């Protein structure tokens, strides 16, 4: 049997998991500091829950689960022509965490507070073609505020994003900001018909990945008139060098009036007073459920985003009778970790073992004494690893060095007689005999 992991999936070794936990713990701490509460949903959703929420391209990337047992047998034996693969599937792996949240809110509306703030950190799955930095299973770190149309919701999300990235060590990030209604207004001015606007937004969403020429080519393939394509793309090029206030003025001039979307962006910028915010009229966000302000986090000299989100005031209503406003943001854990590795933003101690100290085994007769010391130190709050067998001391020390344990407790015959423990600093090589009550302070001094 092959020992390879399935395509687009990954195993995480201890060093990888420590880095992931480091980032997740910081994100959770900051999310909770703003009053967001934890939520978890199943990995599997009903297929009908997910279909039609992500646009045509998104629908094709949903991991569908084949009907099972009698259900599948009936379909296969019916003799009817199977029009599409959906007839063979009834469940799917979740594509994102936003649609499951919308289902939860609609389902538990009477049990949730009027204003519901939740965060969710779980894996999602997409049947995408694996590539460098692109996986079929990956984690999203979402936060969403449900129940209010107030611009304070977006402003708070900007603040959370900044707190997270600054705590992780980023300095050169930007929060790009736009509005879905503004995009439609710009396309209307460029005389791009409503039937083609979704196609145009899908192409524009790739602007930072394939560039102006790549988007022009996609426009041509999608049947967009050259004059219309040039008009919208020339506007984007003109605006990219301007400050936020000048962008608002140019947009108002281009459309011919100050629209509700421009006023909303103006309000958000004023309330946030955030130096990391940058208006970008070309930001599209590919998902179709966005209704208002949209945002992405980008890092200088890196194509693609480290997270994105926006307002989606009509999604929850698709699962119930009441339209409930909502706005959220999702951080991409995988991309954040890749960039942090490239920029050396992880603390050095994450590269070492998670144990604070290793206890050696001198011989078979001293095992009980070694276990007693290990238990004592654990009760002191230290993380303790015991070498699993009696072995030559050099081999035990080599193992401790290999896994990056900073200290080793040596409990030999002389130490037992004296009621002491020899503590070896694996970094400096220093070694001293100590009373067991002195060990904790010495180990934590590193």
N, C-alpha and C positions, 0 to 999 in steps of 0.2 A: 504494500500500500504506500502511496505517496504521502509524504509528511508536509506537503506544501499547503499553505492556507488558501482558501478560495479567493479567486481574482477580485481585487477591489476591497478585500478585507485585510486586517492586520492583527498580529499578536503584539502585545505590549509587555516587554520584559521589565523587571523591577525598576531599573533606572528611568524607563519611559513612564511607568505608572507614577513614580515620585514626582516627575515634572508635571504630569497631568493633574495630579492631586494638588500640587502647589498652586497652579493657575485656578483650578476649580474652587479651592478654598478661599482664595482672594475674591473671586467673583461672587461666591455665596455670601461672604462676609459683607461686601459692599451692597449687594442686593438687599440683604436683610436690614442693613443700617438705614435704608430708605423705607422700610415697612413692607417690603414684598414678602409674601408667604410662599412656602414650598408646595408644589403640586407635582404629581406623577400620573401618567396615563399609560395604558397598555401599548405594547409594541405593535399589536395588531388592531386594525380598525376595520369596520365594514367597508367594503370597496366603495359603496355609494356615498359614504361619508367624505371620501377624498376626491372622487371624480368631479370635475367641473370647477374646482377651486383654484387651480394653478395655471390655467390656460392650456392650450393644445400641447405645447412642448412638455409641460409639467405632467400632463396625463400620461404621456408616453414613458415617463421615467418612474412611474409608480411600480413598486415590486408587488405583483399580484400573486395571490396564493390560490392554487388549484382547488376546486371543489373536491371533497373527499367522499369515499365510500359510496353509499347509495345515491347521493346527489350526483356524483360524477358519472356513475354507471348509467343513470337515467338519461343524462345528456348525451353520452356516447352511443347509447342504444336506441335513441329516439329516431335515428335515421334522418333527422332534419339537418339541413345545411347550417353549419356554425358560421354566422355572419362575422363575428369578431371574437377576440380572445376573452372579452368580458363575460361571454356566455359560459366559459369554463371556470371562471373565478368568482368568488363571493367575498373574499377577505383580502387585505393588503397590509404590508408593513407601512408604518406611518412615514409620510414624506417630509413633514415638518412638525413643529410643536404648536403652531398657531391654530390650525384647523381642529385638532383634538381639544384645544382650550375652548374654542367656540362651541363645540359639541357639549363640553362639560358645563359651560355657563348656561346654555339653553336647557340642559337636562336637570341641573341642580339650582336653578334660579332662585327658588324659594329658600334654599339653605345658605346661600351666599350673601354677603353684605351688599349694600347698594353700590358702593365703590369697592371693587375687588382687585387687589394688586397681587399678582402671583409671579413667581419665578419657577423655571423648570430646566433642569440640566439632564438631558437624556439623549441616547443615540437616535438617529433617523437613518432611513435607507433610501437610496435612489439608484435605479437601474441605469446608471450612467456608464459611459465608457471610461474605464480606469486610465488615469494618466498621472504624470508627476504632480503631486499635491492634490490629486482628485481621487476620492475613494467612494465606494458604494455604501459604506457604513461610516458615519461620522457623528460627532457630538455637537449639539447646539446648546447654547446657554441663553435661554430666553427670559425676558421680563416683560410683563404686560399690565396695563392699567385699564380696567373695564368699568364702564358706567358713566363716563364724563366726556364732554366735548371741549372742556376748558383747555386753552393752550398751555396751562401750567403743567399738564400731563407731559407734553412734548419737552417742555423746558426741564422738567425733572429728569427725563430720560437722557437729555444731553448731559446733565450733571453727573448722572450715574456712569455714563460712558467715559467721561473725562476722568472720574475717580478711579475707575478700573484700569484704564490704560496708564495713568500716571503711577499707580501703585505697582503695576507690572514693569515699570521702568521705561515706558515709551515717552519720547519727547517730541517726535516729528510727525504726529498723527493729525488728521483733519477730519471733521465731521461734515460731509457734504450734505446739503439740504436742498430739497425741491418740493414741488407740490404736484400731485397727479392731475388736478383740474387745470393747473397752469399749463402742463404739457399738452392737454387737449386743446386749450385756447390757442397755443402756439401753432399746433397742427392745423386748426381751423383757419387761422390767418394765412397759413401757407397753402390753403386750398387742398389739403389732403383729406379725401372723403372718409367718412366715419367707418365704412366697411374695411378700409385699409389701415386705420389708425393703430389697431392692435398689432398688426404686422410691423408697422413702423416702430412702435415702442419696443418690440422684441429686438429689432436691429439696433436701436439707439442704446439699449441696455448693454450691448457688447462694445460700445465705443471705447472704453478704457482698455479693452483686450485686443481688439482688431484694428483700432485707429479709424481716422476719417475715411481713408480709401477703402478699408474693409466694409465700413457701413455703407458707403456709396454703392459698392458692388452688391450688397444685400438689398439695398433699395431698388436697384435695377432689376434684380432677380424677382423681387416681390411686386414689380410693376408700378413703382412710384415715379411720377413724372420728374424729369431732370430739374426743371425750374423749381419745383416744390422742394426737392431734395437739397438743392444748392442753397435755397433760401433759409431752411431750418439749420443746416450744418454751418453755413456762414455766420448765422447768429450765435451759435454755440462757440465758434472760434473767437468771435469778437468779444464775447462776455467773459471768457475764461481768464483774462488778464485784469479784469476790473475788480474793485472792492465791492462789498455787499451793497452799499447804498447806491453805487453807480449801476450795478446790475438791476436793482429794482427800478431805477429810473429808465433804463434802456428797455426793460420788459414792458413797462407802462407805455412807452413811446411806440414799441413794436405792435402791441395789441390795440393801442388807440385809446385806452382808458385804464383806470386803476380797478382791477377786478377783485372779487372776494378772495381769490387765491393769493394775489399779491399783497393784499391787506393782511392776510393770515401770516404770510412769511415775514412781513414787516413787524407784526406783533411779536412773533416768536423771537426774532433777532433782538428786539428791544428788551423783552422780558428776560431773555437768557443772558444778554451781555457777555457772551462767551467767545473768547478769542480763537477757539478751535473751530468755530462754525464758519462754513464757506458756502455761499449760495452757488448752486451749479444747475443751471436750467437744463443741462443734458442728462442729468440723473433720472433714470426711468424706473428701475426696480422691475424685474420681469413678472412678478406675481400679479394676477389680475384682481385680487381682492382689495388692493389699496384704494382709498377714497380721498385722502387728504395729503398732509405733509409726509414726505418720505425722506429717509436718511441712510447714509452709509459711512463707515469709518475706513479711511485709507491711510496708508503709510507712504511717505516719500520714497520714490524710486521702486515701488512695488506695484505691479499690475494686479487688479482685482481688489476686493475689499476684505476686511477682517470681521465685518459684521454689517447688518443692515436691518431696516424695519420701516415702520410708518403707521399711519392711521388707517384703520379698516372698520368703518362704522356700519357696514352692511353685512358683514360675514356672519355674525352670530344670528341675525334674523333669518338666515337660510335654514337654520335648524329649529326655528320656533316662530311664533306669531309676532313677537316684539323685536323691533330693531334696537339693539343695544350698542352704543358707541364703544370703541376700544382703540388702543394704540399700543404698539410694542416694539421691541428691538431684540435681535438675536445675534449673539457673538459666536463666531466660528472657532471652536476650540482648536481644531487641527491647524488652521492657518496661523493662529496666534502663536502656537507652540513652535511652528517652523520658523517664524520670523524672530521669536525670542532666542532660538538656538543660533540663528545667523548673526544676531546682534549681541550674543553673549549676555543675555539679561537674567539668566538663571543663577541663583546663589550657588557658590562653590560646594557647599555641604550637600546639595542634592545629588552630586556625583558620587557620594560615598554611601556606605551601607546605612540603612535606617536604624541600625543598632548603635547605642552609645558605647557599649563595651562588650567584649567577648571574654568568657570564662574558660580557662584551659582545664583539661583533665590530665592530671599527673600520672596516675595509674588506676587500676581497678579498685584499689582499696580507698582512694581519695574521692571517688565519684560523689558520695553522699555530701562531703564537705563542699565540693564545688557547687552542687545543686542548692545547698543552704545559702551560700553567698549570692547565687543568682536570684533566689527567692527574696533575699533581704534587699538587694538592689532594686528589684522590680517593685517591691513595696515602697521604696524611696522615690518611685516615679521614673526610674530609668528604663530604657529599652535594652534588654540583655539577651545576648546570644550565647549558648553553651556549645562548645565544640563537641561533636557527637560521640567521640570515642577516645580511649587512651592512645596517645600517639607521641612520637618524638616532638619535643617542644619546638624545634626549628620548623617542622612541618605545620604545626598549629599557628605559629607566628606568620609563616608564609601565607597561609590561608586568610588570616586576619588582614594582612596587607593587600591580598588580592581582592577582597570584597570591600575594602575601604573602612574597616572598623577603626576608630581613632584611638581606642584604648584596649588593653588586654590585662585581665587579672590572672596572675600566675599563682596557683595554690599548690606548692610543692611540699615536701616533707618538712623542711625547715620552717616554712611559713605556718604550717599547721601546729608545729611544736610551740612556736612563739606567739600563736594567736594573731598573726598578721596576714596581710595580702600584699604581694608585689604588684604594683601598678606600672605597666609599661606604656609610655606615650609612643604610638606607632609613627608619628610624624617626626619627632625630635630624636627618638631612640632612648630618651631618659627613662630610668626605672628607679622606683623607690618603694620601700616597705612601709605600709600604712596600717593603722587600725581600720577595721571595716567601716567605722562611723565617719572616717575622713574621706572615704572614696567618693561619695557623691559630689562634694564641693570641688574636689580635684578634677573629676571628670567633666563637670559642667563649666569649668573655668576656660575650656578651650575656645 
